[in-house]
Amino acid sequence: MAVDAKAVKELRERTGAGMLDCKKALEEANNDITKAAELLREKGLAAAANKAGRVATEGTVESYIHAGGRIGVLVEINCETDFVGKTDSFKEFARDIAMQIAAANPLYVRREEVPAADVEKEKEILKAQALNEGKPEKIVEKMVEGRISKFYEEFCLLEQPFVKDPDKTISQLLNEKISTIGENISIRRFVRFELGEGLEKKVDNFVEEVMAQVNQ
């Protein structure tokens, strides 16, 4: 089946995949762009998994300062080669991650970093809440597991919805970038400073503020 060049261009813009990969995906999907994008995503996840064990010691330390200097973020993101670390695509990804941290205020990069004691404490609180709601004990454990997933989504960077595109998580964004760039990429660590943190102050919606600044 002949592949429409406009469809290839649209698919490249939507997914960031290479021209040849887009062409093959469209052929496989009978020129259905949505289906082709899904195929590329599936292949990208597999490619990302294959690259996950490769050593990544190059990269960048990216900073993000919220308007007026109220929030500051430093994040270290690693890749395999110095060449990739200097590309616009990698730098754009690093900026997006720094902005995500400023807006969504995660506490950890991944759920494996959450101390076991904190997880157990949270489960105890969630269990008590469920019992206080009058839920039967036999379903409380399942409810707790579901709610602890929400805990991870809120506080673990990789499981948060991407502020620029809430339909995808940071983990999915990372895997897409690995597939596009062709190297293993790792978000290693970050630190976030907020002006007056720990002091009594007015609570602002920083997600809305950061997105408003991005959309200007």
N, C-alpha and C positions, 0 to 999 in steps of 0.2 A: 504494500500500500504506500502510495506517495504521501510524503509528509509536508504539510504546509509550512513554508518558511516563517510566516507570521506567527504560527503556533509555536514553533521552536523558539522564536524571540520572546514571546509572552511567557513560555515555560521557564526560560532562562532567567527572566526578570523576576518571576515569582519564586523560584527555588534557589537561584544562584548556582545551579549545576552547569557542567560543561555542555557545549553544543552537541557533541557526539552522544553524551548520555541523554540529553533531552530528545534527540532524534530517535534513539533506540526506544526510549520510554513511550514516545508518541506512537511509534510503530506497534509496540506491544499493546498499547491502549486504544488502538484504532482511532487515533487523532483526538481522543477525549482528554482534554488538558487536565481536568480535575483528577481523573484516574491516573494519568501519567505522573502528576505531582505526587500522588499517593505512592506510586511505584518507586519514584526517586527517593521519597522519604524512607520507605522500607529498606531500600538498598543502602541508603545513607546510614541508617542505624546499624546495619550489618557491617558496613565498612568501618564505622566508628568503633564497633566492638572489636574488630580485628586490629585496630591501631592502638587500643587502650593500653596494651602492655608495653608499648615502646617508650623509651626514655625521652622525656621532654625537660630540658634544662635551660633552653633559651627563652626568649619572649620579652615581656615588658612589665614594668610597674606603672600602671595608669592612675591618674588622679582625676578627681571630679570635685569641684567646689560649687556648691549651690549658690544661687544669686544672693549677693550680700554677705557671703562668707558665713552663712549660718550652719551649713553642713559640709564636711570634708571627708573624702573617701580616698584611700589608697588600696589598690588591689594588684596582686601579682598573678599574672597569667602566663603560663609556660607553653612553649611549642618546641619542636625538635631542632629547628635550624634558625640561625640568626637572620637569614634571608627572609623567611616567612615572618619573623617577628617584626620586620621593618615594613611589611606590606600594608597598604591602605586597608585591605580587608580585615587583617588581624587587628590593626589599630582601632578600626571602627567597632569591632567586636569588643575589644577591651573597654572602649568608652561606654558602650551600651551596658556592660556589666557594672562598671563603676557607677553609672547613673542608676541602675537597678538597685544597687546597694544603698545609695543615697535615698531613693524613694521608698523602698520596701523594708529597709532596716532588718535584714536577716541577722541571725546570731551565729550561724554556722554555714559552711559551704555545703556539706552533705550530711545526711542523717547519721552516718557512722560516727560522726564527730560529737554527737550529742551524748553527754555523760549518761551512763546507764542509770545512775541514781536519779537524775532529772527526769528521765523517761518514766521510771517507776513511780516517782512522786506525781507526775502528771496523770498517770493511769489511775492512781488512787483518788485524785481529785475528780477525774471524769467518772469513775465508778460511783463515788459518793453522790455526784450530781445526778447520775442516772437513777440511782436508788431513791433519791429525794423526789425525783419526778414521778415516782411510783411505777417504774418499769420493772417487770418480772426479772428475778435474778438470772433465770436461764438464758435471757437474751442480753443481759447487761454486758457480758464479756465481748460479744460481737459488736455492741454499740461502742464500747470503749476502743476497740481496735479501729473502728471507723473514725472515731473522733481523734484518735492519736495521729491518724493520717493527716487530719486537718492541722494538727500541731506541727507536723513536719512541713506541710505546705506553707505555713506561716513563717517559720523560723529557719528553714534550710534553703539556702539560695537556689540550689539546683532544682528544687521542687516548687519554687514560686512561679506564678504566672508572670510572663514577661510584660513589663509595664507598657511597652510599645505595641504588643500583640498578645493580649491575655488568652488567646486561644492556644498558645503554646507555652510550655514551661521553659525555664532556663536550661534544663537538661536537654530538651529537644533542640533548642537554639544552638547549644554547644555541639551536639551531634551533627547538626546540619553544617556547622562551620567546619568540623573535622572532615566531613565528606567533601565539602567544597575545596578546602585548602589542601587536603591530602596528607596532613600530618596529625599526630596526636596532639591534642590541646588539653591543658589542665588548668582549672581555676584553683590555684594553690591556697591562697590566704588573702585576707583583707582586714582593714581596720577602718572604722567609721567614727568620726567625731561629730558631735552635735553641740552647738553653742548652748552653754548653760545646762548641759546634761547633768542630771542628778539634782538640779535646783528646781524649785517650784516656779513654773512658768506657764504661759498660755500654750495650749496644745493646738498645733496647726496640722492641716492635711498636706504633708509634704509630697505625697504621690501626685495630687492635683497640681501643686506648685511646680514640681519638676516637669510634669507633662506639659503644662502651660508654657514653660520656658522652651521645651523641645519643639513645640508646635508653632512657635513664633516665626 
